[in-house]
Structure formats: structure tokens, C-alpha cells
Amino acid sequence: MSQKKNVYHLRWLSRGTIETTRIPETRLTGVLRQARRRRTESDYRRPAKSTHRVIVRSHCKILKNAKPSKQSNKQQPRQMPTNQEATALLSVHPADSMVDIELRNIPLLFPGLLQAVDGGCVETYVHTDRGAILVATQGDRHKPAIITYHDVGLNYKSFNKFFKYVDMQALMENFCVFHITAPGQEEGAATLPPDYFYPTMEELAKQISFVLVHFGIKSFIGFGVGVGANVLARFAITNPDKVDALMLVNCSSTQAGWLDWVAHKMISHMLRARGMAPAVIEYLICYHLGRGAEERNLEATLAYREQFARECNPDNLALLLQSYIARSDLGIARDGGTLRPPVVNLVGAFSPALNDTVTLNARLDPTSSTWMKISDCAMPLEEEPAKVSEAFRLFLQGEGYAVVALQRVAALHARPRAFAPALAPAPAPALAACSGANNFTD
């Protein structure tokens, strides 16, 4: 009776466990193909930074449940066949045509690393008179500059979602974005020394000059939120020739009120004593998302609650809060000295800073400023990126920027917006022309 000709296929089940499968001779030509197809699967199951080498030969016979040993890694001399099965296999595949297949692992990029790569930002520390600050650049540095500044409890990564939005992707082809992070507020920042005097709001604004000198920026478009909006406004007051335009979100132009002063003072003391306590996190949620945030946007509330607990350095955050509550009035007035660059004063309908933006609006020149309220949100950049990108696009168009990108956006994403009909009859500087009314409500 003729003996069936079989080969044995090797497969890794887990670390240190091998399964062998008897394969008929008719399927012999598919052994190498199956090994290549399973290569990726086996590599993804293995831990990173380790190499496993498996040699599969069509004429070898491995016992079931064989365990790898130290001697198995040594190359053994090739022996002549001793049975009919091996002889038959060698007659089908000559020894010269046998190929060793090496299965090696493929390094994996975990989700955290993928997000850092997708952001496309290059981080640089710029030295100033009050220490080094982190600046993340995104885009070609030879193009017009946009400088962003974040709010309290956040860092430059809070702008990633907005600048990754589909409408902003085409727009950003004509700009380079410089994300400035306040001292000690970057993710994973070390605690500042006890003898370090944290910069005041005026000194934070002066640090922007060091960034301009470091990167060779002559003028820029400012984009700030909360604390960052106040810092950019102070820089525009003292350096009006270096600011082409301002996009201020949830901006305050006055001193802190008594209630805000007491609340910030208590939170600063709690940060130093207890760290990121639940009461501190709830205060930050209320500061950014307003009251009733869980009922209105549960997903964003849970995400920011986790982010505050994981990324914030409590001691450094307390120092920034202390500088913000000790801020001085901007000292601007509509009849007297006010902000010279064109301004878009943006606010969310549910934002606690709504009244502050109304006060700022009354102190700006109505011919070069626009107050805009976005409904059903407290953080417009995160909750309504489509509406904010549309407003920003029209604002830049009114200032003569991004003509090519605007045409591309209009062709790819031509859809009506809530406030677009009011701007449609206007000429090229659409948003600036409507700023005389000085009121926009989405």
C-alpha cells in the first residue's frame, strides 16, 4: 500500500507554543503562500521590540506541541532522507530550490503615537526672559503666520481638532500655525521650581516677541481662547503693527470680579494642597462648558474630565490661575484708544464668558470688529468647528488671505451655513463689511 505524502506546516499559537498541521501533497504549493499571508497576523500578536525567527521547510517533520529550546536556534547540518516520505518530497522539491522563510515582527504604532504623528506639529522650546516656553509649529514657515494661545487647564493640543477639520485642512495650506503654550502648561510638564516667579499677563504677552524673533515672524494673525485671547489682546495693544488680525474666543477685557476672584483663589489653594481633586475638575468643567454640561454634551464632559485629571500639573496650573485672577484691565475704549487690528469677538451661547464678550464688544471700534455668538455650545472650537471655520474663512477673505484655499473649499464643501446668507450679498471682505452692524448671532 502506498503511503500518503504529507508535509507539516508550522504555526505559532502563543509564546512558546507551536501547532503543526498535516498538509496533503496537493496543497504543497500553497504552503509558502499561507506562510506569507499569516506573517502579518503572527507579527501583530507578538510584543514590540522582539524578534522571533521560524524556519519552515517542506521536508521537515516536527512533533506536535514541540517546545522551543536554546539548542533549536543553532543551525543543524542537513541530513539525508531516511524514509519514503522524505524521499518523495525531495524528488518533488530539489534541495537547491528550498527557501527559508523568516517571520519577523513589524513595529506597531500605538494610538497615542498615531495622534502625535497626525498632528504634524514640530515642538520647539523658545528661550525668553522668564524661562523657556513650548512652541509647536505646523506648516511651512515661509507662509503667513497664525499664532494660537490656549485657555486655562489646556495646552496647544486643544487646537488640533479644529485645525484638522475638513474645511480648515484646505485653508491651512496657505498658512503656518505657531501654537504657543504658557510656561509649565504642556503635557507632562515638570513642576516649576519653588523660587520661580510666574509671569503676569503683561509678561506673558511680552514673551510673544521672543517667539517672533526666534522664528523670524514680522506679523501674524492671532487666535486665542480665554486666557490666550487676553494675552494676544494685550500684545496687540502694545504692538499693533505686528498683528494683522485677531480671532478672540471667550475673551475678557476687564479685571476679575469679586466672585471670580474668590473662586479662582480657592481653586488655586486647592490645587497646591490636594492636586487635581474632583472639586477642581468640576470647576474647570464649569469654566469651559458652563452649567448643565453633562446634560448638553456628555461626551465632551467626560473627555475633558479625564484630560484634566491626566494632563494637568496642579502646581503649574495654580500659578497660571493666580496670574489670570490678578490681571489688570485692558484699558481700551471705543472713543479712545482701542484695538487697531480687525477683531472677531466670538463666544458660545452657553459660555460663562458671554457677558465679558459683550463688554469687550462695547469697547471695540464697530467698523473693524464683529461680535458673533454661536448657539448651542460653550466651547465653539470643539463643539461647532464647522461654524467657526466658516467665520474664520470669511474673516481671512475680508483681510485678503487664502484666495486659492477659499476657492477650493467653496468647490468641495459648498453647503449653506446658518450665517452665510447674511454675508452673501457683501463684496469680497464679507465679514469685515458686515462688522458695522457689530452683531452676529448664529
DRENGU-415190 format. One record per residue (C-alpha): residue number from 0; residue in three letters; y, z, x. Coordinates in steps of 0.05 Angstrom, whole numbers. Example, Ala and Ser with C-alpha at 12.3 -4.5 7.8 and 13.67 -1.06 7.14 Angstrom:
BEGIN
   vonu   marvex       c2       c3       c1
      0      ALA      -90      156      246
      1      SER      -21      143      273
% end
This chain:
BEGIN
   vonu   marvex       c2       c3       c1
      0      MET        0        0        0
      1      SER       67      -19       27
      2      GLN      115       37       39
      3      LYS      184       33        6
      4      LYS      240       23       54
      5      ASN      296       73       45
      6      VAL      357       97       82
      7      TYR      393      163       77
      8      HIS      466      169       60
      9      LEU      506      229       85
     10      ARG      558      263       41
     11      TRP      599      327       52
     12      LEU      595      375       -7
     13      SER      635      431       23
     14      ARG      649      462       90
     15      GLY      583      467      127
     16      THR      540      437       70
     17      ILE      511      366       73
     18      GLU      475      328       19
     19      THR      430      269       34
     20      THR      415      215      -16
     21      ARG      356      167      -13
     22      ILE      383       96      -20
     23      PRO      338       34      -32
     24      GLU      339      -21       18
     25      THR      372      -69      -32
     26      ARG      433      -25      -31
     27      LEU      435      -21       44
     28      THR      494      -69       49
     29      GLY      536      -23        6
     30      VAL      528       39       49
     31      LEU      588       24       93
     32      ARG      630        5       33
     33      GLN      614       70       -2
     34      ALA      630      109       61
     35      ARG      698       76       65
     36      ARG      712       89       -9
     37      ARG      693      162       -3
     38      ARG      732      171       61
     39      THR      797      187       26
     40      GLU      764      235      -23
     41      SER      729      274       32
     42      ASP      792      277       74
     43      TYR      834      306       18
     44      ARG      783      361        8
     45      ARG      788      383       80
     46      PRO      841      431      105
     47      ALA      900      402      142
     48      LYS      904      401      218
     49      SER      828      398      227
     50      THR      783      340      246
     51      HIS      712      331      222
     52      ARG      671      275      252
     53      VAL      609      249      217
     54      ILE      565      195      247
     55      VAL      526      154      195
     56      ARG      472      107      220
     57      SER      429       64      175
     58      HIS      366       83      212
     59      CYS      375      159      217
     60      LYS      338      208      174
     61      ILE      370      277      160
     62      LEU      335      335      127
     63      LYS      363      360       61
     64      ASN      411      420       65
     65      ALA      418      409      140
     66      LYS      468      456      173
     67      PRO      513      431      229
     68      SER      503      464      296
     69      LYS      541      466      361
     70      GLN      490      420      393
     71      SER      499      368      338
     72      ASN      566      348      368
     73      LYS      532      327      433
     74      GLN      514      254      438
     75      GLN      438      246      438
     76      PRO      402      188      473
     77      ARG      378      133      427
     78      GLN      302      135      417
     79      MET      254       80      399
     80      PRO      227       79      327
     81      THR      164      117      314
     82      ASN      145       96      242
     83      GLN      143       35      199
     84      GLU      205       52      160
     85      ALA      249       57      222
     86      THR      218       -7      250
     87      ALA      233      -45      186
     88      LEU      305      -21      185
     89      LEU      315      -42      257
     90      SER      288     -111      240
     91      VAL      340     -119      185
     92      HIS      398      -90      226
     93      PRO      393     -100      301
     94      ALA      414      -44      345
     95      ASP      472      -84      373
     96      SER      503      -92      303
     97      MET      502      -18      285
     98      VAL      571       11      275
     99      ASP      590       85      279
    100      ILE      635      107      222
    101      GLU      683      164      237
    102      LEU      713      201      178
    103      ARG      777      234      198
    104      ASN      825      276      158
    105      ILE      891      248      132
    106      PRO      951      296      137
    107      LEU      978      314       69
    108      LEU     1050      324       47
    109      PHE     1054      383        0
    110      PRO     1103      384      -59
    111      GLY     1155      426      -23
    112      LEU     1157      378       36
    113      LEU     1160      318      -10
    114      GLN     1222      345      -45
    115      ALA     1256      355       22
    116      VAL     1239      283       43
    117      ASP     1260      254      -24
    118      GLY     1327      288      -19
    119      GLY     1345      244       41
    120      CYS     1393      296       69
    121      VAL     1404      310      143
    122      GLU     1424      382      156
    123      THR     1476      398      209
    124      TYR     1509      463      228
    125      VAL     1583      456      239
    126      HIS     1618      509      281
    127      THR     1682      539      252
    128      ASP     1728      596      269
    129      ARG     1687      641      223
    130      GLY     1617      621      245
    131      ALA     1573      561      233
    132      ILE     1563      531      164
    133      LEU     1509      484      140
    134      VAL     1529      413      121
    135      ALA     1477      365       92
    136      THR     1494      291       96
    137      GLN     1466      238       50
    138      GLY     1481      164       61
    139      ASP     1517      121      112
    140      ARG     1572      160      146
    141      HIS     1616       98      153
    142      LYS     1625       93       78
    143      PRO     1676      132       36
    144      ALA     1661      207       36
    145      ILE     1646      253      -22
    146      ILE     1646      328       -5
    147      THR     1610      376      -52
    148      TYR     1615      451      -55
    149      HIS     1566      494      -95
    150      ASP     1574      554     -141
    151      VAL     1554      627     -130
    152      GLY     1479      640     -124
    153      LEU     1465      567     -108
    154      ASN     1467      521      -47
    155      TYR     1476      447      -34
    156      LYS     1407      431      -65
    157      SER     1437      445     -133
    158      PHE     1468      375     -129
    159      ASN     1403      340     -114
    160      LYS     1382      329     -186
    161      PHE     1450      300     -204
    162      PHE     1454      252     -145
    163      LYS     1382      230     -157
    164      TYR     1398      209     -228
    165      VAL     1386      135     -241
    166      ASP     1459      119     -254
    167      MET     1481      155     -192
    168      GLN     1429      121     -148
    169      ALA     1465       54     -151
    170      LEU     1533       87     -146
    171      MET     1515      125      -83
    172      GLU     1501       61      -45
    173      ASN     1575       56      -32
    174      PHE     1587      129      -12
    175      CYS     1565      182       37
    176      VAL     1557      252        9
    177      PHE     1571      314       51
    178      HIS     1543      377       19
    179      ILE     1577      440       45
    180      THR     1541      507       39
    181      ALA     1580      572       42
    182      PRO     1563      618      101
    183      GLY     1496      652       92
    184      GLN     1480      618       25
    185      GLU     1430      566       49
    186      GLU     1357      574       31
    187      GLY     1321      622       77
    188      ALA     1385      645      110
    189      ALA     1383      707      154
    190      THR     1423      768      135
    191      LEU     1493      765      165
    192      PRO     1509      819      217
    193      PRO     1540      884      191
    194      ASP     1603      872      232
    195      TYR     1613      802      203
    196      PHE     1676      795      161
    197      TYR     1661      745      106
    198      PRO     1715      691       98
    199      THR     1763      696       40
    200      MET     1772      639       -9
    201      GLU     1830      613       32
    202      GLU     1789      616       96
    203      LEU     1730      581       62
    204      ALA     1779      525       45
    205      LYS     1803      521      117
    206      GLN     1731      511      140
    207      ILE     1731      443      107
    208      SER     1779      420      161
    209      PHE     1726      434      214
    210      VAL     1677      391      175
    211      LEU     1727      334      171
    212      VAL     1739      336      247
    213      HIS     1664      342      262
    214      PHE     1645      280      222
    215      GLY     1710      242      233
    216      ILE     1729      241      159
    217      LYS     1801      221      144
    218      SER     1800      232       69
    219      PHE     1748      248       16
    220      ILE     1732      256      -58
    221      GLY     1719      329      -75
    222      PHE     1663      350     -123
    223      GLY     1660      425     -134
    224      VAL     1627      472     -184
    225      GLY     1652      543     -200
    226      VAL     1667      577     -134
    227      GLY     1663      510      -98
    228      ALA     1714      479     -146
    229      ASN     1762      536     -130
    230      VAL     1752      525      -55
    231      LEU     1765      450      -60
    232      ALA     1827      461     -103
    233      ARG     1856      508      -50
    234      PHE     1843      456        4
    235      ALA     1876      402      -38
    236      ILE     1938      445      -47
    237      THR     1948      454       28
    238      ASN     1922      385       49
    239      PRO     1939      336       -7
    240      ASP     1938      275       39
    241      LYS     1864      287       57
    242      VAL     1839      290      -15
    243      ASP     1835      225      -54
    244      ALA     1809      254     -119
    245      LEU     1777      318     -147
    246      MET     1720      330     -196
    247      LEU     1724      403     -214
    248      VAL     1669      433     -257
    249      ASN     1678      502     -290
    250      CYS     1738      516     -246
    251      SER     1782      578     -249
    252      SER     1854      577     -224
    253      THR     1874      649     -236
    254      GLN     1856      717     -208
    255      ALA     1795      753     -234
    256      GLY     1807      793     -298
    257      TRP     1792      866     -303
    258      LEU     1726      856     -339
    259      ASP     1703      803     -289
    260      TRP     1726      846     -231
    261      VAL     1686      907     -255
    262      ALA     1624      865     -270
    263      HIS     1626      830     -202
    264      LYS     1638      896     -167
    265      MET     1578      928     -199
    266      ILE     1534      868     -184
    267      SER     1556      867     -111
    268      HIS     1539      941     -104
    269      MET     1472      930     -137
    270      LEU     1456      872      -91
    271      ARG     1466      915      -30
    272      ALA     1428      974      -58
    273      ARG     1370      942      -96
    274      GLY     1369      869      -75
    275      MET     1353      816     -127
    276      ALA     1340      865     -184
    277      PRO     1325      839     -254
    278      ALA     1395      860     -276
    279      VAL     1426      818     -221
    280      ILE     1385      757     -240
    281      GLU     1403      765     -313
    282      TYR     1476      769     -294
    283      LEU     1471      704     -254
    284      ILE     1436      671     -313
    285      CYS     1492      692     -359
    286      TYR     1544      670     -308
    287      HIS     1515      599     -303
    288      LEU     1483      586     -370
    289      GLY     1523      631     -416
    290      ARG     1496      675     -472
    291      GLY     1434      654     -510
    292      ALA     1409      612     -453
    293      GLU     1336      624     -468
    294      GLU     1343      601     -540
    295      ARG     1383      539     -520
    296      ASN     1347      518     -456
    297      LEU     1286      559     -440
    298      GLU     1260      513     -385
    299      ALA     1325      516     -345
    300      THR     1330      591     -354
    301      LEU     1260      603     -327
    302      ALA     1272      555     -269
    303      TYR     1337      587     -247
    304      ARG     1310      657     -256
    305      GLU     1254      640     -207
    306      GLN     1302      605     -160
    307      PHE     1350      664     -156
    308      ALA     1293      712     -142
    309      ARG     1263      667      -88
    310      GLU     1320      634      -50
    311      CYS     1380      682      -52
    312      ASN     1394      730        4
    313      PRO     1422      791      -34
    314      ASP     1466      817       23
    315      ASN     1498      749       36
    316      LEU     1507      737      -38
    317      ALA     1543      803      -46
    318      LEU     1593      782        8
    319      LEU     1608      716      -27
    320      LEU     1616      752      -94
    321      GLN     1664      801      -61
    322      SER     1707      744      -35
    323      TYR     1707      709     -102
    324      ILE     1729      770     -143
    325      ALA     1785      784      -92
    326      ARG     1811      713      -99
    327      SER     1885      700     -108
    328      ASP     1919      656     -159
    329      LEU     1924      582     -140
    330      GLY     1998      586     -152
    331      ILE     2005      519     -186
    332      ALA     2046      500     -248
    333      ARG     2056      436     -287
    334      ASP     2132      439     -279
    335      GLY     2130      460     -206
    336      GLY     2080      447     -150
    337      THR     2012      426     -176
    338      LEU     1951      388     -151
    339      ARG     1974      320     -127
    340      PRO     1906      284     -126
    341      PRO     1877      258     -191
    342      VAL     1834      311     -224
    343      VAL     1777      311     -274
    344      ASN     1772      381     -303
    345      LEU     1701      385     -331
    346      VAL     1668      442     -369
    347      GLY     1607      455     -412
    348      ALA     1617      477     -484
    349      PHE     1574      539     -474
    350      SER     1601      556     -405
    351      PRO     1635      624     -395
    352      ALA     1688      587     -355
    353      LEU     1713      548     -416
    354      ASN     1777      588     -423
    355      ASP     1790      584     -349
    356      THR     1788      508     -350
    357      VAL     1837      507     -409
    358      THR     1885      549     -368
    359      LEU     1876      503     -308
    360      ASN     1889      443     -353
    361      ALA     1956      472     -374
    362      ARG     1977      477     -301
    363      LEU     1960      405     -282
    364      ASP     2000      341     -287
    365      PRO     1978      307     -351
    366      THR     1990      237     -322
    367      SER     1938      248     -266
    368      SER     1888      296     -296
    369      THR     1836      296     -351
    370      TRP     1804      355     -385
    371      MET     1734      340     -411
    372      LYS     1686      385     -449
    373      ILE     1612      366     -452
    374      SER     1579      392     -515
    375      ASP     1512      428     -520
    376      CYS     1510      451     -447
    377      ALA     1536      504     -399
    378      MET     1518      470     -333
    379      PRO     1537      397     -344
    380      LEU     1507      370     -279
    381      GLU     1438      399     -294
    382      GLU     1436      393     -370
    383      GLU     1476      329     -382
    384      PRO     1473      286     -319
    385      ALA     1480      222     -358
    386      LYS     1547      241     -389
    387      VAL     1574      270     -324
    388      SER     1552      208     -283
    389      GLU     1587      164     -334
    390      ALA     1651      204     -329
    391      PHE     1647      204     -253
    392      ARG     1634      130     -251
    393      LEU     1695      114     -294
    394      PHE     1737      162     -254
    395      LEU     1719      127     -189
    396      GLN     1731       60     -221
    397      GLY     1801       82     -240
    398      GLU     1813      100     -167
    399      GLY     1788       32     -143
    400      TYR     1720       52     -117
    401      ALA     1649       27     -124
    402      VAL     1662      -41     -156
    403      VAL     1595      -71     -135
    404      ALA     1555      -10     -156
    405      LEU     1591       -7     -223
    406      GLN     1572      -78     -239
    407      ARG     1500      -64     -222
    408      VAL     1499       -1     -264
    409      ALA     1530      -38     -323
    410      ALA     1477      -93     -318
    411      LEU     1417      -47     -311
    412      HIS     1438       11     -356
    413      ALA     1484      -20     -409
    414      ARG     1479       32     -465
    415      PRO     1533       66     -506
    416      ARG     1558      135     -487
    417      ALA     1589      188     -531
    418      PHE     1657      180     -500
    419      ALA     1653      107     -477
    420      PRO     1686       76     -540
    421      ALA     1749      115     -526
    422      LEU     1753       87     -456
    423      ALA     1731       15     -471
    424      PRO     1799      -14     -491
    425      ALA     1832       13     -428
    426      PRO     1842      -31     -366
    427      ALA     1806      -21     -300
    428      PRO     1830       50     -287
    429      ALA     1797       71     -353
    430      LEU     1792      146     -344
    431      ALA     1859      153     -309
    432      ALA     1895      114     -363
    433      CYS     1868      159     -417
    434      SER     1887      222     -379
    435      GLY     1955      223     -412
    436      ALA     1922      250     -474
    437      ASN     1892      301     -427
    438      ASN     1836      319     -475
    439      PHE     1765      293     -478
    440      THR     1711      326     -519
    441      ASP     1641      299     -519
% end
